[in-house]
């Protein structure tokens, strides 16, 4: 097992886009727009690998000098619930903290709120709809 920062445009990045499509977009009948993917070139792209297989990923997008946003967290179907997400989150928090960020926030799918709460994240605000499904804004001080 290894956790890595993925280079935008690399073969590992393409694996990441494919995983995110399979887990997050395709079930909702959504795709990725190339303009949206192009915006990720300055983000922190994180991958969880077993040998050369990408098993999970997330993106950290800076909001400002102290707040960073978690996006596109995904773990391969069949491997969810085995601790991969927790490992990715710990790594992401450490990367963010090491780069000087003080707060990590996200738009969490309602179905994932319990997972993030176990990691110390708190809901801020009311439920809202994003990408056709219910979400909550959540945050945690780093």
Secondary structure, 3 states (H helix, E strand, C coil): CEEEEECCCCHHHHHHHHHHHHHHHHHHCCCCCHHHHHHHHHCEEEEEEECCEEEEEEEEEECCCCEEEEEEEEECCCCCCCCHHHHHHHHHHHHHHHCCCCEEEEEEEHHHHHHHHHCCCEECCCCEEECCEEEEEEEEEC
